[in-house]
Amino acid sequence: MSGPATSSVNPGAVERPSLPPRGWPRQRIAGYMLMTVWILGGVGLVVYLVSAYDPALFARYAPNYLSGLTITLQLVFLSVLLGALLSVPIAWARTSNNRWFAWPAYVYVYFFRGTPLLAQAFLIYYGAGNFRPQLEMVGLWGFFRDAWYCALLAFTLNTSAYQAEILRGAVQAVPLGQWEGAASLGLHRWLTLRKIILPQALIVALRPYGNEIILMVKGSAIVAIITVLDLMGETRRAYSRTFDFQTYIWAALLYLAIVEMLRNIINRIERRITAHMKR
């Protein structure tokens, strides 16, 4: 009498993964078609700029573009810096157990994150005129009558709300065991925050901070509507005098260059501060 049938499959054998599909599936065809469209668009843009290049136009408006670019960079740098300083107490209030601190901070963040930056700039620039007598009494009318200062205030208030949420989320992303370990060593809470929590939180917050700066660079173009002659303001003025569409293309390329430079800087910083995390 024969014994029980044995399986021909080796239980120790490892099943190989299936080979990737070959040929030209629809996803690959769509991807190549999209890349072809982008390449043709880029080539067409270069051809247009070369054929439409006017040395006299460039010589006339290039200094204005550089002046507008300087104003844009100053506005973004100062607003991000002041917003970072203002975001620290806002983030602290957002995490406070005292509702008299937490609720005003929540309303502040909710308003400036939930309304358009353009509307905020309009409220400050055009709305301040309704309170001119009161502002003159306290000596602030000279500040609010200048469009650049109004734009700086609007940008600072807006970015501080976003940066406060970035900072709050980054600090809360640090494991609670870090606080408990520091407390077991007898470290003061402020020293724990400065030496242990913040260095780890900044690694988490670096990429969102970089995205916020890039968004501020692109959003700064709205100040041209309130008469600030930044890069977009100078572009609008150049177009109104020449009706040459390439004026906007050059402005777009300048914005793209700024964003690309910031992206590379952020990537380099991220690689440097996370070198210990790579194997």
NUTIKE-472592 format. One record per atom (N, C-alpha, C): residue in one letter; x, y, z. Coordinates in steps of 0.05 Angstrom, whole numbers, padded with zeros to 5 digits, always signed. Layout:
! NUTIKE-472592
AXYZ/...
This chain:
! NUTIKE-472592
M+00017-00024+00000/M+00000+00000+00000/M+00018+00025+00000/S+00012+00042-00018/S+00030+00066-00021/S+00025+00086+00001/G+00045+00101+00008/G+00042+00121+00029/G+00027+00146+00019/P+00023+00166+00037/P+00009+00190+00029/P+00025+00206+00008/A+00009+00219-00009/A+00022+00235-00031/A+00036+00259-00019/T+00059+00265-00028/T+00074+00288-00019/T+00072+00311-00039/S+00071+00335-00029/S+00069+00358-00047/S+00095+00363-00061/S+00093+00371-00086/S+00117+00376-00102/S+00128+00404-00097/V+00114+00420-00080/V+00123+00448-00075/V+00142+00447-00051/N+00165+00458-00054/N+00185+00460-00033/N+00176+00482-00013/P+00171+00475+00012/P+00162+00496+00031/P+00183+00517+00036/G+00208+00512+00031/G+00229+00532+00036/G+00234+00550+00013/A+00221+00544-00010/A+00226+00560-00034/A+00213+00588-00031/V+00226+00608-00042/V+00216+00635-00042/V+00204+00641-00069/E+00179+00650-00069/E+00165+00655-00094/E+00175+00681-00106/R+00183+00680-00130/R+00193+00704-00143/R+00171+00723-00151/P+00176+00749-00149/P+00155+00768-00157/P+00151+00767-00187/S+00127+00774-00195/S+00121+00774-00223/S+00137+00796-00237/L+00144+00790-00262/L+00159+00809-00278/L+00142+00834-00284/P+00154+00857-00285/P+00138+00881-00292/P+00127+00879-00321/P+00104+00890-00325/P+00093+00888-00352/P+00110+00903-00373/R+00112+00890-00396/R+00128+00902-00417/R+00109+00915-00438/G+00121+00928-00456/G+00105+00941-00477/G+00099+00970-00471/W+00076+00979-00481/W+00069+01007-00478/W+00041+01009-00467/P+00038+01007-00440/P+00012+01011-00428/P+00002+01040-00430/R-00023+01044-00425/R-00034+01071-00428/R-00021+01091-00410/Q-00013+01083-00386/Q-00001+01103-00368/Q+00026+01112-00379/R+00042+01094-00390/R+00067+01102-00402/R+00063+01120-00426/I+00044+01114-00443/I+00039+01130-00466/I+00030+01158-00458/A+00012+01160-00437/A+00003+01186-00428/A+00026+01202-00416/G+00044+01188-00402/G+00067+01202-00390/G+00086+01213-00411/Y+00091+01197-00432/Y+00109+01207-00453/Y+00095+01230-00469/M+00069+01228-00473/M+00055+01250-00487/M+00056+01275-00471/L+00053+01273-00444/L+00054+01297-00427/L+00082+01309-00428/M+00102+01293-00425/M+00130+01303-00426/M+00136+01316-00453/T+00125+01304-00475/T+00130+01316-00501/T+00117+01344-00503/V+00093+01346-00492/V+00079+01372-00492/V+00096+01393-00477/W+00106+01385-00452/W+00122+01404-00437/W+00148+01411-00451/I+00161+01392-00463/I+00186+01398-00478/I+00180+01417-00501/L+00159+01411-00517/L+00152+01429-00539/L+00145+01456-00530/G+00130+01458-00507/G+00124+01484-00496/G+00148+01500-00488/G+00168+01486-00475/G+00192+01500-00467/G+00208+01509-00491/V+00211+01492-00511/V+00225+01499-00536/V+00211+01523-00549/G+00185+01522-00551/G+00170+01544-00563/G+00174+01570-00548/L+00175+01569-00521/L+00179+01593-00505/L+00207+01604-00511/V+00227+01587-00512/V+00254+01597-00518/V+00256+01609-00546/V+00243+01596-00565/V+00243+01607-00592/V+00230+01634-00593/Y+00207+01637-00578/Y+00193+01662-00578/Y+00210+01684-00565/L+00222+01678-00543/L+00239+01699-00529/L+00262+01707-00546/V+00274+01688-00560/V+00297+01695-00578/V+00288+01712-00601/S+00266+01705-00613/S+00256+01719-00637/S+00245+01747-00629/A+00233+01749-00605/A+00221+01774-00597/A+00239+01792-00581/Y+00264+01783-00577/Y+00282+01798-00560/Y+00288+01826-00572/D+00284+01846-00556/D+00289+01874-00564/D+00310+01886-00546/P+00334+01891-00556/P+00355+01902-00538/P+00348+01929-00526/A+00334+01946-00542/A+00327+01972-00531/A+00307+01969-00508/L+00287+01951-00511/L+00268+01946-00490/L+00281+01935-00465/F+00300+01917-00469/F+00314+01905-00446/F+00331+01926-00432/A+00345+01943-00447/A+00362+01963-00434/A+00345+01984-00420/R+00321+01989-00429/R+00304+02009-00417/R+00291+02000-00391/Y+00282+01975-00391/Y+00266+01966-00368/Y+00281+01946-00349/A+00305+01937-00357/A+00320+01920-00339/A+00326+01933-00312/P+00335+01958-00311/P+00339+01970-00284/P+00314+01972-00268/N+00290+01976-00280/N+00265+01976-00265/N+00259+01949-00254/Y+00264+01928-00270/Y+00260+01901-00260/Y+00278+01895-00236/L+00303+01903-00237/L+00321+01898-00215/L+00311+01914-00190/S+00301+01938-00194/S+00291+01953-00171/S+00266+01940-00160/G+00248+01930-00177/G+00225+01916-00167/G+00232+01890-00154/L+00252+01876-00164/L+00261+01851-00152/L+00273+01856-00124/T+00287+01878-00121/T+00298+01885-00094/T+00275+01890-00074/I+00255+01904-00083/I+00232+01910-00065/I+00218+01884-00058/T+00215+01866-00077/T+00202+01840-00071/T+00218+01824-00051/L+00244+01823-00054/L+00261+01807-00036/L+00261+01820-00008/Q+00262+01847-00006/Q+00261+01860+00019/Q+00234+01855+00033/L+00212+01857+00019/L+00186+01852+00030/L+00183+01824+00041/V+00191+01804+00025/V+00189+01777+00034/V+00207+01771+00057/F+00232+01780+00056/F+00251+01774+00078/F+00242+01786+00104/L+00234+01811+00104/L+00226+01824+00129/L+00200+01812+00140/S+00181+01807+00122/S+00156+01796+00132/S+00159+01768+00143/V+00176+01751+00131/V+00181+01724+00141/V+00196+01726+00168/L+00215+01744+00170/L+00231+01747+00195/L+00213+01757+00217/L+00198+01778+00212/L+00180+01788+00233/L+00158+01768+00240/G+00148+01754+00219/G+00128+01733+00224/G+00139+01711+00241/A+00164+01703+00237/A+00176+01682+00254/A+00178+01691+00283/L+00185+01716+00288/L+00186+01726+00315/L+00158+01726+00328/L+00138+01735+00312/L+00111+01736+00323/L+00099+01709+00326/S+00108+01689+00311/S+00095+01663+00312/S+00102+01648+00338/V+00124+01654+00350/V+00132+01640+00375/V+00112+01644+00397/P+00105+01669+00405/P+00084+01671+00426/P+00057+01661+00417/I+00050+01663+00391/I+00025+01653+00382/I+00024+01622+00384/A+00045+01609+00376/A+00046+01579+00379/A+00045+01571+00408/W+00059+01586+00426/W+00058+01580+00454/W+00029+01583+00465/A+00015+01605+00456/A-00012+01609+00465/A-00031+01587+00455/R-00026+01578+00430/R-00043+01557+00419/R-00041+01531+00435/T-00018+01526+00447/T-00014+01501+00462/T-00019+01505+00492/S-00027+01529+00500/S-00031+01535+00528/S-00057+01522+00538/N-00058+01514+00563/N-00082+01504+00575/N-00101+01526+00585/N-00090+01550+00585/N-00106+01573+00593/N-00122+01583+00569/R-00149+01582+00572/R-00166+01589+00549/R-00164+01619+00542/W-00156+01636+00561/W-00153+01664+00556/W-00129+01670+00537/F-00111+01651+00535/F-00089+01653+00516/F-00095+01636+00491/A-00107+01613+00495/A-00111+01594+00473/A-00132+01604+00453/W-00154+01614+00463/W-00176+01622+00445/W-00169+01646+00427/P-00157+01668+00438/P-00149+01690+00420/P-00129+01682+00399/A-00110+01664+00407/A-00091+01654+00387/A-00105+01637+00366/Y-00124+01621+00374/Y-00139+01605+00355/Y-00154+01623+00335/V-00167+01644+00345/V-00183+01662+00328/V-00164+01676+00309/Y-00141+01684+00319/Y-00121+01698+00302/Y-00112+01680+00279/V-00104+01655+00286/V-00095+01637+00265/V-00117+01630+00246/Y-00141+01626+00257/Y-00164+01618+00240/Y-00171+01640+00220/F-00169+01665+00228/F-00176+01687+00210/F-00155+01691+00188/F-00130+01692+00196/F-00109+01698+00176/F-00103+01674+00158/R-00110+01650+00166/R-00107+01627+00149/R-00131+01622+00132/G-00154+01632+00141/G-00179+01627+00127/G-00188+01648+00108/T-00174+01671+00107/T-00182+01693+00089/T-00159+01698+00069/P-00165+01707+00045/P-00144+01712+00025/P-00125+01733+00033/L-00100+01730+00026/L-00080+01750+00032/L-00086+01777+00018/L-00098+01775-00006/L-00105+01800-00020/L-00126+01816-00004/A-00146+01801+00007/A-00167+01815+00023/A-00154+01828+00048/Q-00135+01814+00060/Q-00122+01826+00084/Q-00106+01851+00077/A-00093+01850+00054/A-00078+01874+00045/A-00098+01897+00039/F-00120+01891+00027/F-00140+01912+00022/F-00152+01923+00048/L-00157+01906+00067/L-00168+01915+00093/L-00149+01934+00107/I-00124+01928+00106/I-00104+01946+00119/I-00099+01971+00103/Y-00095+01969+00077/Y-00087+01992+00061/Y-00111+02011+00057/Y-00134+02000+00049/Y-00157+02018+00044/Y-00173+02023+00069/G-00174+02004+00087/G-00189+02007+00111/G-00177+02027+00131/A-00151+02030+00130/A-00138+02048+00149/A-00147+02077+00145/G-00154+02084+00120/G-00162+02112+00114/G-00187+02120+00129/N-00204+02100+00137/N-00228+02107+00152/N-00222+02115+00181/F-00198+02109+00190/F-00190+02117+00217/F-00167+02137+00217/R-00167+02153+00197/R-00144+02172+00194/R-00142+02191+00218/P-00164+02203+00228/P-00161+02221+00251/P-00150+02206+00276/Q-00159+02182+00281/Q-00149+02167+00304/Q-00120+02160+00300/L-00112+02152+00276/L-00085+02145+00271/L-00066+02169+00272/E-00076+02192+00263/E-00060+02217+00266/E-00056+02224+00295/M-00076+02219+00312/M-00073+02226+00340/M-00051+02210+00353/V-00048+02185+00345/V-00027+02168+00357/V-00001+02167+00341/G+00000+02182+00319/G+00024+02184+00303/G+00029+02160+00285/L+00008+02146+00277/L+00012+02122+00260/L+00002+02126+00231/W-00008+02150+00225/W-00018+02154+00198/W+00004+02153+00177/G+00028+02162+00184/G+00050+02161+00166/G+00057+02132+00158/F+00052+02114+00176/F+00057+02085+00171/F+00035+02074+00152/F+00010+02080+00158/F-00012+02067+00144/F-00018+02081+00117/R-00007+02104+00113/R-00011+02117+00087/R+00008+02107+00066/D+00029+02093+00074/D+00049+02082+00056/D+00041+02054+00048/A+00038+02049+00022/A+00029+02022+00013/A+00049+02001+00020/W+00075+02007+00020/W+00095+01987+00026/W+00093+01977+00054/Y+00089+01996+00073/Y+00087+01988+00101/Y+00061+01972+00106/C+00040+01980+00092/C+00015+01965+00095/C+00018+01936+00084/A+00033+01933+00062/A+00038+01907+00052/A+00055+01891+00071/L+00075+01903+00082/L+00092+01890+00102/L+00076+01880+00126/L+00058+01897+00136/L+00042+01889+00159/L+00023+01866+00152/A+00011+01868+00128/A-00007+01846+00120/A+00008+01820+00117/F+00031+01821+00104/F+00047+01796+00100/F+00056+01785+00126/T+00065+01802+00145/T+00075+01793+00171/T+00053+01779+00186/L+00029+01791+00187/L+00007+01779+00202/L-00001+01753+00190/N-00001+01752+00163/N-00010+01727+00149/N+00010+01704+00154/T+00035+01710+00149/T+00055+01688+00151/T+00059+01680+00181/S+00055+01698+00200/S+00059+01691+00228/S+00038+01670+00236/A+00014+01671+00225/A-00007+01651+00231/A+00001+01624+00220/Y+00011+01623+00195/Y+00020+01598+00184/Y+00045+01587+00198/Q+00064+01604+00204/Q+00088+01595+00218/Q+00082+01586+00246/A+00062+01598+00259/A+00055+01589+00286/A+00044+01560+00286/E+00028+01554+00265/E+00017+01527+00263/E+00039+01507+00256/I+00058+01516+00239/I+00081+01499+00232/I+00097+01492+00257/L+00103+01513+00272/L+00119+01509+00296/L+00104+01492+00317/R+00079+01497+00321/R+00063+01482+00340/R+00062+01452+00332/G+00057+01447+00306/G+00056+01419+00297/G+00083+01405+00299/A+00105+01420+00294/A+00131+01408+00295/A+00139+01401+00324/V+00132+01419+00343/V+00139+01413+00371/V+00122+01389+00381/Q+00097+01388+00374/Q+00080+01366+00382/Q+00087+01340+00369/A+00102+01341+00347/A+00110+01317+00333/A+00133+01303+00348/V+00147+01317+00365/V+00169+01305+00380/V+00157+01286+00401/P+00166+01262+00403/P+00154+01243+00422/P+00154+01253+00451/L+00133+01246+00465/L+00131+01255+00493/L+00153+01244+00510/G+00165+01222+00502/G+00186+01210+00518/G+00211+01228+00520/Q+00214+01246+00501/Q+00237+01265+00502/Q+00233+01283+00526/W+00209+01293+00530/W+00203+01310+00553/W+00207+01294+00579/E+00197+01270+00580/E+00199+01254+00604/E+00228+01246+00610/G+00243+01240+00590/G+00271+01234+00594/G+00287+01258+00605/A+00281+01282+00594/A+00295+01306+00604/A+00286+01312+00633/A+00261+01308+00639/A+00251+01313+00666/A+00264+01293+00686/S+00269+01268+00677/S+00281+01249+00695/S+00310+01256+00701/L+00323+01272+00684/L+00350+01281+00688/L+00351+01307+00703/G+00328+01318+00710/G+00327+01343+00725/G+00331+01368+00709/L+00327+01366+00683/L+00331+01390+00666/L+00307+01408+00668/H+00312+01434+00667/H+00290+01454+00668/H+00274+01452+00642/R+00249+01459+00643/R+00231+01457+00620/R+00241+01474+00597/W+00250+01499+00603/W+00259+01517+00582/W+00285+01506+00569/L+00303+01494+00586/L+00327+01483+00575/L+00321+01458+00558/T+00301+01443+00566/T+00293+01420+00551/T+00282+01428+00524/L+00266+01449+00524/L+00255+01459+00499/L+00276+01469+00480/R+00296+01484+00491/R+00316+01497+00474/R+00338+01477+00465/K+00345+01458+00481/K+00367+01440+00474/K+00358+01413+00462/I+00334+01404+00468/I+00326+01378+00460/I+00302+01378+00441/I+00282+01393+00448/I+00257+01392+00432/I+00259+01408+00406/L+00268+01433+00408/L+00269+01450+00385/L+00288+01439+00363/P+00312+01429+00369/P+00328+01418+00347/P+00315+01396+00332/Q+00299+01379+00346/Q+00285+01358+00332/Q+00261+01369+00317/A+00248+01389+00329/A+00224+01401+00316/A+00231+01416+00291/L+00254+01428+00291/L+00262+01444+00267/L+00267+01425+00243/I+00276+01401+00248/I+00279+01382+00226/I+00252+01376+00213/V+00232+01373+00230/V+00205+01368+00220/V+00194+01392+00206/A+00200+01416+00216/A+00188+01441+00206/A+00203+01453+00183/L+00226+01443+00176/L+00242+01456+00155/L+00228+01456+00129/R+00217+01434+00120/R+00204+01433+00094/R+00179+01450+00094/P+00161+01449+00114/P+00138+01468+00114/P+00147+01497+00115/Y+00168+01503+00130/Y+00178+01531+00130/Y+00187+01539+00102/G+00201+01521+00089/G+00210+01527+00061/G+00187+01532+00043/N+00166+01515+00045/N+00143+01519+00028/N+00129+01546+00034/E+00129+01554+00059/E+00116+01579+00067/E+00131+01602+00055/I+00158+01601+00055/I+00174+01623+00043/I+00169+01624+00013/I+00168+01601+00000/I+00163+01601-00029/I+00135+01612-00035/L+00115+01605-00019/L+00089+01616-00023/L+00088+01646-00019/M+00104+01656+00000/M+00105+01685+00004/M+00118+01699-00019/V+00138+01687-00031/V+00150+01699-00055/V+00130+01701-00077/K+00115+01680-00082/K+00095+01681-00104/K+00072+01698-00097/G+00064+01698-00071/G+00041+01715-00063/G+00048+01744-00062/S+00074+01751-00061/S+00081+01779-00059/S+00073+01795-00084/A+00066+01781-00106/A+00059+01795-00130/A+00033+01811-00127/I+00017+01805-00107/I-00008+01819-00103/I-00004+01848-00094/V+00019+01855-00084/V+00023+01882-00074/V+00023+01902-00097/A+00026+01892-00122/A+00025+01910-00144/A-00002+01923-00147/I-00023+01910-00136/I-00050+01920-00138/I-00054+01944-00119/I-00038+01946-00098/I-00041+01968-00079/I-00018+01988-00084/T-00009+01990-00109/T+00010+02010-00119/T+00039+02007-00109/V+00046+01984-00099/V+00074+01979-00093/V+00089+01970-00118/L+00110+01983-00125/L+00125+01977-00149/L+00146+01955-00144/D+00136+01932-00138/D+00154+01909-00135/D+00159+01898-00163/L+00168+01872-00164/L+00174+01861-00190/L+00149+01860-00208/M+00127+01851-00197/M+00102+01850-00213/M+00092+01878-00219/G+00096+01897-00201/G+00088+01925-00206/G+00103+01937-00229/E+00129+01933-00229/E+00146+01942-00252/E+00139+01928-00277/T+00131+01903-00276/T+00123+01888-00299/T+00097+01899-00311/R+00078+01905-00294/R+00053+01917-00303/R+00058+01944-00316/R+00076+01960-00304/R+00081+01986-00316/R+00095+01984-00343/A+00114+01964-00345/A+00127+01960-00370/A+00108+01951-00392/Y+00089+01934-00384/Y+00070+01924-00404/Y+00050+01946-00413/S+00043+01963-00394/S+00024+01985-00401/S+00037+02005-00420/R+00063+02006-00421/R+00077+02025-00439/R+00085+02012-00466/T+00088+01986-00466/T+00098+01973-00490/T+00078+01953-00502/F+00060+01943-00486/F+00041+01922-00495/F+00055+01898-00507/D+00078+01893-00496/D+00094+01870-00504/D+00091+01848-00484/F+00081+01825-00492/F+00074+01803-00474/F+00099+01791-00461/Q+00122+01794-00474/Q+00146+01782-00463/Q+00155+01795-00436/T+00144+01818-00430/T+00150+01831-00404/T+00141+01813-00381/Y+00118+01800-00385/Y+00108+01782-00364/Y+00123+01755-00364/I+00133+01747-00387/I+00148+01723-00388/I+00175+01726-00373/W+00188+01749-00376/W+00213+01754-00362/W+00208+01755-00332/A+00185+01767-00323/A+00178+01767-00295/A+00174+01739-00284/A+00160+01723-00300/A+00155+01695-00291/A+00181+01680-00288/L+00200+01684-00306/L+00226+01671-00305/L+00241+01680-00280/L+00239+01705-00273/L+00253+01715-00249/L+00241+01702-00224/Y+00214+01701-00222/Y+00202+01688-00200/Y+00210+01658-00199/L+00211+01645-00222/L+00219+01617-00223/L+00247+01614-00213/A+00265+01632-00220/A+00293+01631-00212/A+00295+01634-00181/I+00279+01652-00170/I+00280+01655-00141/I+00270+01630-00126/V+00248+01619-00136/V+00237+01595-00124/V+00256+01572-00126/E+00269+01569-00149/E+00288+01547-00153/E+00312+01550-00135/M+00322+01575-00131/M+00344+01580-00114/M+00337+01573-00085/L+00313+01581-00076/L+00304+01574-00049/L+00301+01544-00045/R+00291+01531-00066/R+00287+01502-00064/R+00314+01487-00060/N+00334+01496-00075/N+00360+01483-00072/N+00373+01489-00045/I+00369+01514-00035/I+00380+01520-00009/I+00367+01503+00013/I+00341+01500+00011/I+00326+01484+00031/I+00335+01455+00030/N+00338+01445+00006/N+00347+01417+00003/N+00375+01413+00014/R+00392+01433+00010/R+00420+01430+00021/R+00419+01431+00051/I+00403+01449+00063/I+00401+01450+00092/I+00390+01425+00103/E+00370+01414+00090/E+00357+01389+00099/E+00377+01366+00099/R+00393+01364+00077/R+00413+01343+00076/R+00434+01346+00098/R+00440+01371+00105/R+00461+01375+00125/R+00451+01368+00153/I+00427+01376+00160/I+00417+01372+00187/I+00406+01344+00191/T+00402+01329+00170/T+00392+01302+00172/T+00413+01282+00165/A+00438+01290+00164/A+00460+01271+00156/A+00462+01248+00176/H+00456+01254+00202/H+00458+01233+00222/H+00436+01212+00220/M+00415+01218+00205/M+00392+01200+00202/M+00395+01181+00178/K+00416+01185+00162/K+00420+01169+00138/K+00440+01147+00144/R+00436+01123+00133/R+00454+01101+00137/R+00469+01095+00112/
